[in-house]
Amino acid sequence: MNAPVASTRAALLAMVACVASNLFATRLATAAVDQHVDAVEEVTISGERAGPGLWKIRKGDHTLYLLGTVTPLPKKLVWRSREVEHVLDRSQALVTGARASIGVNPILWARLIWNARKLVKDPGKSTLGATLPPDLFARYEALRLKYAPDKTEQLTRRPVFAALGLWGEAISRSGLSSGTDVRATVNKLARARNVKIIEPKIKVDDPLGAVNELMNMPPEAEVACLRTVVDRLEGDLSAMRAQADAWAVGDVEALRKQRMVDQVAEEACLAIINGPKLSELRRRFETEWFEAAVRSLENNSSTLAVTPMIQFFGPQGLLAKFAARGYEVVEP
C-alpha cells in the first residue's frame, strides 16, 4: 500500500489516505519535542548503514531481488546499500508500492475532504475524558504529558486517532522516525539509472463508502485499540528499538527471530478496518503488488522490489507465496 503507507507505515491512516488521498494531519511522523519533557531512552545507531541483504526469488536466469523495509528507523541513520545500487545497475524494473486512484471529480473531492475532516474528531463532539473509562483516560493522559504535552488537540480526537498520534510522538521521542523513507531513496536511484518503475494503481470505486465505513468504527474497538497502545507505551519500546537497530546493521537472523513490531500500534487497531469495502481494498493492494512482482520476474532478467518486511514471513507471507508458485527462494 501507499499514500502514505510507504513513509508512515500507519495501517489505519494509510487506508484513510487511500480513500481520502492523504488529507489527514494525524500521522506517525517526526514530532516536535518539548525541551522541558523528561528524557526518553533513544536509539543509538547513527551514520551510514546498509540495512539487510536482499532475498532472491529465482526462476531460471530471472531473479527478483526483495528489499524488506521496517519502520520506524533511527533518526540519525543514513541508509546506503551498495548491493541495492549494484542490483539496480543491471535491473530492468523496480516494483514499488501500489497507489490508490480516486479520480478528479471536484464534487467528490469536496465531499471526501469534508468527511475526512469529520472523521478525526469524536463524532459526538465529546472529549477523550468523557469517552474513555476513567482509569484508561488517566493512563493515556499520563503518557500524553510525557510524550506530547503540547498536543492538547489530541484530547478531542476519536480514540483510534488519539492512539496513533500518541504512538507517533513516542516514536519520535525515542530517537526513531517514521519519516526515514528508504523507498523514496530507492526510487531516486532507479530514476537515475533509467530503470522502469512499476507502481500498481488501484482504482477506488467507492471512496465515500470506504470513508463512511471508517466513520462508523465500533466505539468499543476504538477503545480497545487505544488501550493496546497505552499498554505498549507503559512498558518499554526496547523491542522496537532492537528491530530498528537490527535492520540498520543488516542482522537478518535477529529480524527473523523477533516479532515484527513495526506498525505495532496500527496492527493493534487493524481490527477496526473490517468493513467489506475496506477489507476488499486491502486485499486488492496486496494482490496487485504480488502479481506485479510476479509479472516482472517472468518478463525481466533482473528486478528489484521493495516492500515492508513484516509481509515476508509466516505461512501466508510473501516468501511462502513465491515458493508456492514454484519459485526458488534464496535468503541473504
N, C-alpha and C positions, 0 to 999 in steps of 0.2 A: 504494500500500500504506500501511498504517498500523499503529499499535500495535507499536512506537513509531517507525515509519519517518519520520513527519512531523517528529519532533523530533530523531532521531539520525541519520537517513539511513544506518544500518548495514544493508546489504542482507542479510548473513548473520544478524545478530541480529534483524532485523525478521522474517525468515522464521521463526526460532525463536519469536519473540513471537507471530506469527500462530497458531502451533501451541500454544504454551505460555503464551500471554496475559501476556507481559511479566514473566516470572518471573526474568529474569537481572539481576544487578548489573553485568555486563560491558556497558558502553555507551560509545559515542563521545560523551562529555559533558564538561562542565566538570570539571576535575580540580584537586585541591589542589596548590599549588605550594610546594615546599620553598624557603625563603628562602636556603638556602646553595648552591643549584644555580646553575651559571653562567648568566648572562643569555642569552636567546634573542631574536633579532630579532623584533619584534612588528609587527602591522598597526597603522597609524596613523589610519585612518578612525574618526571618532567623531562624536557628536552626531546630530541628526535628519536622516535621509536618506529619499528617496522610493523608491529602488530603480528598476528598469527600468519602461518603459512597458508597456502591455498590448497583446498581439496580439489581433486581432479576427477571428473566424470568422463569416461572414455568409451568410444565406440570405434574400433579400428584405429585409424590415424587421425580421428577427430577427437578433440579434447575441449571440454567445458571446464574452466577454472572458476571455482567458487571462493569468493571472499566473504567471510562472515563478519558482520559488524555487531557491536554491542553499544548500548547507551545506558547511562552516561559514561563518559570517559574523563580522565584527568584534565582539568582546565589547561594546565601548562604543557600538555602533550603536543608535540609537533609530529604528525604522522607522515612517514615516508617509507614506502616499501619498494625496494629495488626489484623484488620479484614481480610485483604488480606492473611496474614500468616495463620490465622485460617481456612479460606476457602481452601487454598492450602493443609492444613493438611489432609483434608477429600476429596479432589478432585481427580478425575481420569485423568483429562485432563486440559490443558491450551491452549486456542486458541489465537494465536498471529498474527501479521500482515502477509499478503501474501508477497511473494517474486517473483521477476521475474527470469525466467530461460532462458538464452540466448544460451547456448551451449558452446563448447570449440573449435570450428573451428578456427585455428590460423589466417587464411587469413581473416575471418570475423572479428575477434578481431582487427586486424591491421587496417582494414577499419573503424571500429567503432571508434577506438582511433583517427584516422586521422580526421574523420568527426566531432567527439566531440570537438576536439581542434579548428577546424574551426568555430564551432557553436557559441562559446562565443564571438568571435571577430566580429566587424562590417563587413558584407560581402563585402562592398565597400571599405574596408581598410580606412574608414573615422574615424573621432572622434565625440564624442558627441556634441562638439561645432559646428560642421558642420552639424550634423544630426538633432538636435533638433531646434525648434523655439527659437530665441534668448531669449525671456522672460523666457521660460521654462528652458533653459540651465542655465541662471543666477540664477534661484531659486534652481535648482539642485546643482550647484556648491557651493552656499552658505551653503547648507546642508552638502555637502561632506566635506567642510572645517571645519564645526562644528563637524561632527561625525567621519570623516575618512580623515584627512588632509594628511596622508602619503600614501593613496591608490590611487596614480595617475594612476595606471593601469586601473582603472575603466573608465577613460576617453576614452579608446579605445574599450570598450565593446559595444555590442549591447545594445539598451536602456533597454530591459527587464532584462538583467543580471546586468546592472549598477543599475537598480532599486532595484533588490533583494539584491545585495551586499550592497547598502546603507542602506536598511532596516535592514540587519543583524548587521551592525555596530551600528545603532541607538539602536537596542535591547540591545546590549552588554553595551553600554554607559549608559543605563537606569537601570542597576542593574539586568538585565534579561539575561537568557541564553537559547538558543535552544538546548544546549548540556545536559540538565538535563534529562536523559533518564530513565523514570520510567519503561518503558517496559523492558529494559535490567535488571533492578533490579528484576522485577517480574520473568523473565526467569531464573535468577540465583536462586531465591527462589524455583522455580519449580524443577529445576535440583537437588537441594539439597534434595528434598523430593521424587525424582524419579517419578515425575508427568510427564505424557506423554505430550510433546509439539507438538501441531498441528499447522503447518505453511504451509498454502496452497501455492503451487508453480504454477505460471502462465507461461506457455511457450510462449515466444515472437516469433511468426513465422517469422516476417519480421522486425528485429530490424533496419536494414539500412533504410527501408522505413519509419519507425517511426521517426528516426533521420532526414531524409530528409524533413518530414513534418515540423519539428521544424525549419529546416534551411530556410524554405520558409514562416516563420511567416510574416503576413502582417505588413509592416512598421508602418502604422497608428495605428494598435492595440498595437504595442510595445510602441509607443509614448504615447498612452492613458494609458497604464499600468504605465509607469514612472510618468506621470502627477498625477495619483491617489496616488502613493506612496509619491510624493512630497507634495500633498495636505494634506495627513495624517500627515506627519512629521512636516509640518509647523504649524499644530495645536498643539495638545499635545498627549501624549501616556497614558493619565490617564485611559482610558477605558481598555487598555491592562494591565496596572499595576493592576487595580482593579480586572480584571479577574484572573490574576496570584495569587493575594492575596486571592481571594475567593476560588480558588481551593486548595491552601495550607492549609487554615483553615477549608475546608470542608463545605463552605457556598453554599449549593445546590440551595437554593432559589435565591441567587444573581446570580449564574451561569445561572439559567433558565431565569431570567429577562433580563440579559444582552444580547446584540447581541454578538454572539460568535466571538471574534476578533482575536483568534489565527489564524495565517496564513492570516491576513487581506491583506497583500501585495500580497500574492500568489493568493488569491481569486480575487483580482482586476485584476490580469494578467491571470486568468484561461481561459478567452475567447480566448486567443491565442491558446490554446490546443484544437482545434476544428476539426482537420483533421480526416478522417474516421479511420485510423489505431490507432491514439492516443485515440480517443473517445471510440473505441471498447476496447482498452486496459484498460482504466479507468473503463469501465462498468464491465469487467471481474474481475478486482481486487475487486470491491465492491460486486459483485455477489458471487464470490468464497469464500470470507471471511464470508458472511452471511450464505451461505449454509453449510460451515464447522462448524459454531457455532450451526446451527440447528441440524446437524447430531450428534454433541457431546451432545447436550441437550437430544436428543432422546435416545442415547445409554448409557449415563452415569448418575449416580445419582447426581453428582456434577461436574460442570465445571466452570472454571474462564476464562473470555475472556477480552482482553484489546484492546481498540480501541479509536480513538480520539472522545472526547465529542462533537465536532462540528457535528458529524454524528448522534447524538442521537435524536435531537428534530425536530419538524416540521412534516407536513403531509407525507413527503417522508423519514423521519428519521428512524433510526433503531428501536426505541421503537414502532413506528406506524407499522412497518413491522412485528415485532414479534406479536403485538396484532392482526394484520390482519391474521396471521397464526393460531390464536386461542389460543395463549399462554397468561397466566396471567402475567401482568407487574406490579411489585411492586417497588415503589420508596424507596430510602433510608429513 
